[in-house]
Amino acid sequence: FTSHAVAGPFSFYIRGEYQHAPSVPNYPAAARQILAELDTIFPVAPATQFPAEDRFDMVEGYAAVNIKGLQISFGKQSLWWGPGSGGALMFTNNAEPFYTVRATRTTPFKLPGILGKLGPIQTDFILGRLGGHRFPVHPYIDGEKISFKPTPNLELGFSKISVFAGGPIPLNWHTFYKSSFSVGDHPTADLRGFDPGDRRGGFDFRYRLPGLRRWVTLYSDSLVDDDPSPLASPRRAAVNPGLYISQLPHMEKLDFRVEAANTDTPSKRSSGGHWIYWNTTYRDSHTNDGELMGHWVGREGKGVQVWSTYWLSAESKIQMGYRNGKVNGDFIPGGGTLNDVSGRADVKLRPDLLISGWLQYERWKFPLIAPADKFQSNIAASVQLTFTPHWTVRR
């Protein structure tokens, strides 16, 4: 169920789901032992099954007020900090949203004087609390993102997040200041308030290519651990470049998009999965309720995605896609690989009614959790009917 309403500067949004999932077995004992050793999380998880679930879950829900182009909101909000369509390195909707206070610009602004050359500027600030963490429990997270557009064809973005406090470390001005402004590392994992937290810096851009500005856009997303920006240490940064062609020659309704992501950086610090999305103190690191908040390739992974969409109209389309992903064997014993192909159709039956269908076939192989000589396969499908009434209350 999804609903939203606006009354002057005030608004709210809610999206909830009834969810059912049967009980499933836990990972094999050998896999649970290795996973505990990789993340230094002990004791090893017990062999109990994952329990069945029957619940109504508020996936998103927040209230907001808009003050002269600045929207201040509180609640569970989905974040997507990156130009990619298949994933973003900093924040995606892969994990369920966490409760956060957010201040974001709904309309860009320009700085005075020479700084006006930066073009329109947009900002985003969040402060929230993560769930499902054990080492330490209930840490906080703050993040900032600023984007500016110096030319009509170039957009640049810088972002930073910090996972801090939690457990024995209180949330106060000292810990918040350390996490937000410290650029150095404390020499040891410290839970007395001196550790500035688990910090990540991001950089992204979007550029319409000269001579092909109407058709071709190049973009990329990057992330680095414990550095202010990926631009300062490119060899230690994860990257996620992409290319979008809005229409193919002689086929104006057909577009093409390709993206590739790599979190297996050339830095030696990356071995064993102990770099991107990892921290010695905050061992649950870049997750909320056990799910990764960043890109689907995860730690020490590589992936590529390809889509092509035929637009029947502005709201109706048919899409085909392919995805390949790999995990390095020096992180997960035996490594891992997955491939899937998918198709999607969205058809607007009338102005207030949309029907959507999606079908995917996937093959994957991870020797740690399945027989080493066999590929596993599955088929996933969904059908969705969206009814959107437009109601106006008159006084």
C-alpha positions, -999 to +999 in steps of 0.1 A: +000+000+000+014+034-010-001+068-002+011+104-001-006+138+004+004+174+003-011+204+021+008+236+015+044+232+028+035+199+046+035+164+032+036+128+041+045+096+023+040+059+033+047+026+017+039-006+034+039-043+025+023-075+039+052-100+038+052-138+040+082-160+039+085-197+049+112-210+072+145-219+054+176-238+065+207-220+078+240-221+059+261-252+063+283-254+093+315-250+073+301-218+057+290-203+090+325-210+104+343-193+075+320-163+075+326-158+112+364-159+106+362-135+077+344-109+097+359-118+131+324-122+145+321-148+172+305-170+184+296-187+152+260-184+143+239-213+155+224-239+131+188-228+138+167-222+107+157-188+095+122-184+110+091-180+090+078-144+087+042-131+085+040-094+090+030-060+077+061-039+073+063-001+068+091-001+042+090+037+040+071+064+059+080+100+067+065+134+072+081+166+057+079+203+057+091+225+028+107+259+038+117+280+008+131+251-012+145+232+018+127+201+027+131+188+063+117+153+070+118+126+095+111+089+091+122+060+069+133+072+035+149+053+006+182+069-005+200+066-038+233+086-040+247+079-075+240+084-112+236+047-120+204+028-126+216-006-116+233+004-084+251+031-065+281+026-043+271+048-014+234+044-009+208+023-028+174+008-020+190-027-016+185-025+022+153-014+040+155+023+049+165+034+084+149+061+105+166+094+097+163+132+100+169+146+065+174+181+051+175+182+013+171+209-014+141+205-035+151+233-058+188+242-066+204+275-055+233+295-068+261+311-048+268+348-052+299+363-070+326+342-086+312+311-068+282+314-091+304+297-117+297+265-099+262+266-113+230+253-096+238+235-064+218+208-046+226+195-011+215+165+010+221+159+048+210+129+068+214+118+105+200+084+115+204+052+134+211+018+119+195-015+130+207-051+131+243-042+142+261-062+169+296-048+169+288-023+183+250-023+187+228+006+173+254+028+157+245+062+142+251+074+106+255+108+092+260+118+056+263+148+033+261+151-004+266+182-026+261+183-063+267+212-087+263+218-124+290+242-138+278+237-174+245+224-189+263+192-199+284+185-168+273+176-132+296+168-103+288+154-069+308+148-037+295+128-007+306+116+027+291+093+053+302+082+088+290+053+109+298+063+145+289+060+182+267+031+193+274+005+220+295+021+248+302+052+227+275+079+233+260+102+207+271+137+216+287+167+200+322+153+205+316+120+187+295+138+160+323+164+154+349+136+152+330+116+127+321+147+105+354+166+104+383+142+113+404+132+082+429+109+100+428+074+115+430+065+151+458+039+154+437+012+171+401+002+172+388+022+201+354+022+217+360+050+242+350+078+218+383+085+202+376+065+171+361+088+144+340+060+131+337+042+098+340+069+071+336+068+034+340+094+007+323+094-027+326+112-060+303+110-091+298+128-123+275+129-154+287+143-187+270+146-221+297+139-247+306+166-272+291+162-306+267+136-292+250+156-265+215+147-275+222+109-275+252+098-253+258+104-216+289+091-197+287+088-159+305+072-131+303+067-093+332+060-070+338+053-033+368+050-010+372+040+027+389+062+053+398+089+027+381+122+021+375+115-016+382+088-042+400+116-062+427+116-035+434+078-037+421+064-070+439+030-066+420+024-034+386+034-047+357+013-059+342+025-092+309+021-111+311+037-146+282+037-170+271+048-205+236+057-216+225+061-252+190+077-253+182+065-288+199+041-313+205+051-349+172+048-370+154+035-338+143+066-319+122+046-294+150+022-284+177+031-258+207+013-244+225+014-211+256-004-197+271-002-163+301-020-147+310-020-110+343-030-093+349-031-055+380-054-059+404-025-059+441-029-070+453-018-035+469-046-014+447-036+015+417-050-004+426-087+001+403-109+022+374-085+017+388-062+044+386-028+026+355-016+007+324-020+030+345-032+059+357-018+092+376-034+121+356-017+148+322-014+131+321-049+117+285-048+104+297-017+086+277-005+056+245-025+064+211-020+079+192-050+093+218-073+078+214-060+042+241-040+023+231-004+018+255+000-011+260-017-045+248-052-051+283-065-061+293-063-024+328-067-011+356-076-035+331-081-064+329-072-100+298-069-121+283-057-154+247-049-164+232-042-198+197-030-206+178-020-236+143-004-234+117+001-262+095+030-253+059+025-264+050+059-248+063+081-220+049+057-194+047+024-213+078+003-221+094-031-228+128-038-214+154-066-217+184-070-194+215-091-186+237-091-155+269-109-146+287-107-112+318-123-096+333-124-062+370-128-057+383-161-044+407-145-019+376-132-001+351-161-003+368-195-007+362-207-042+348-173-052+314-171-068+296-161-100+261-153-111+243-146-144+208-136-151+186-125-179+153-106-174+124-090-192+100-063-180+069-047-195+050-016-182+017-008-200-005+022-192-041+009-197-056+042-188-045+075-171-050+060-136-041+023-142-008+007-150+000-030-153+036-043-149+052-077-154+087-089-147+105-123-153+141-133-145+161-165-149+193-167-128+222-192-126+247-189-097+276-208-083+291-203-048+310-234-037+309-222+000+272-226+003+264-251-026+281-281-042+312-269-060+305-288-093+269-276-098+253-244-109+221-234-090+192-218-110+160-201-102+131-182-118+116-151-103+084-134-116+062-106-105+029-089-116+018-055-104-013-035-109-010+002-100-041+023-095-034+060-089-065+081-080-060+119-079-081+133-051-084+170-042-100+182-010-116+216-014-123+238+016 
